[in-house]
């Protein structure tokens, strides 16, 4: 991967490869992940800013090997990106809710594109069961949540009904640094 495509590593200037944008290009078939690959994924999930050097030291491989493995994980689409875990309340979005939606059959792609445009939408899933879509949103307050549900969501023609489940407390289960 070219140097122009790499982000600086935080501790030693050694860089992690930049994830490819999801441009619809076909990904290679999945390859089995060995124990070292799994360990690398755990490290990067806990600290996406970890340098190649620190990853290599923690999994007991050379920096070149660690770089090649991370690059392969990115190219294979296993690693989709590097991001920050946000405390939504401290970031001014103190109200969170899961919203279930029933939608018109065969309109998932259309609805998904409209849901992506919603302010505060954090996670969208097509599911099986009593409803069709599960949407996680973070809003500044209950008034903004009400506006989002009653004005934005219910205005989507393919949405037949919604149910809002207010989140009282949440916790990420991803590995801690």
N, C-alpha and C positions, 0 to 999 in steps of 0.2 A: 504494500500500500504506500502511496507517495507521501512524503513528509508533509505536503500541503493539506493532506486529508486527516492528519493526526492531531489530537489535542495534547497539550502539555500534561505530563504526569505531575502530580502535586509535590512529590518529595524529591525526585532526582532528575527531572527533565526527561525521563524515559516515558514514551507516550503509549497510550492505548489506541488501538485502531478505532476509527470513527465508524459507527453503524451505517449501513447503507440505508437510504431512504426507501420506504415501502412504496415502490413505484409500479407494482404489479408484475415486475419481472419474475420469471419462474425461479424458484429456489431449487438447489440440488436436493435429491432425496435425503432424508435424515440418516445420519451416520450414528452408530452406537457411541455413547459417551462412556469413557472409562472413569476410574476413580479420580484421576487427576483433573479431568475435565469437570467432574462434579464438584470437586473442591474449589476449582477456579470460579465456577458459577456461584458457589456459596460466598466466597470472598467478595466478588464483585456485586452480589446482591446486598451484602452488608455495607460495602463501601465502593460505590461506582467510581470513585476518584482514586482508588488504589493504583500505585505505580506498577509498571511491569516488574521492576526490581522487587518490590515487596510481595507481589503475587508469586514470583518465581521462588523467592526465599521460603515463603510459607508452604508451597507445594513441593519444594525440594527438586526443582528443575532449573536448567539454565534460563537466562533472560531470553535468549533466542527461542528456546522451546516454548516458554510461556507466551511470548509474543505470537509465535506461529499458531499455538492452540487458541488463543483469544481471537486472532484474526480468522481462523477457521470457524469458530463459533459464531462470529459476526457474519461471515460470508454465507454460512449455512442457515442463517436466520434464527439460530438458537438465542443469541443475544440480539434483542430488537432495539436496544438503546441504553443509554446511561442517563439516569435522572436523579432528582432530589426527592426525598420523602418529605412531604409538607405537613406541618401541623395546621390543618385548615382553620381551626378556631383562632390561632395566633395570627393567621394570615388574613383575618377579617371575614371568614366564612364559617361562622359558629353554628349554623344549622345544617345538618346533614339528613338526608332521607333516601330510602330506597323506594322507588316508585315502580309498581308493576303495571304493565300495559297489556291490554288485549287489543290486537290489531286485525285488520282485514287480512284474510288468508292471502299468501303470496305477495305481501307488500313489505317484507322485511328490509330489503335493500333500500327502498325509498324511505321508509321510516328511519332506518339507521342513519342515513345521510342527514335527515332533518334533526335527529337527536344530537348528532355530532356538533351541530351549530348552537345548541342551547348553552347559555352561560352557566357555568358551574357543573356541567355534565362531566363525570369522572370515569364512569365505567358503564358499558352497554353490553348486554348479553341476550342472545336469543336462547330461550329455554323451553323445555317441555313441561307440561303440567297444567295447572288451572289458569295460567296466564302465559303470554307469549314472550314478553320482553321484561328484563329487569334492568332498571336504570338507577345508578347512584349519582346523586347531585349534592353539591355543597353550595349553600347560599349565605348571604350575610345575616339573614334573620328569617323569622317565620313569614313576615309580610312578603319578602322576596320569593320564598318558597311557594306561597299561595299564588302569587302572580305567575310564576313559572308553570305551575300545574294548571290553574284555571284559565290562563290566557294563552300561554304558548303551547303546552302539551295538548290540551283539549281542542285546540284550533287545528291540529293536524288531522286532515280528513280521514286518514287510514286508522287513526286511533279510535277504537270503539269504547274503551273505558280505562280508567286508571284507579289505582289504589295507592295511597301514600303511607309509608311506614316511617315514622320519625325515629331517627337514631338518637338515643340518649347518651350512649358512650360507645367509643370504638377503639380498637387497637390493631395495629398492623402486626401480622404474624411473620413478617419477613425477618431474616436474620439480623441481629443487631451487630453493629461494628465492634 
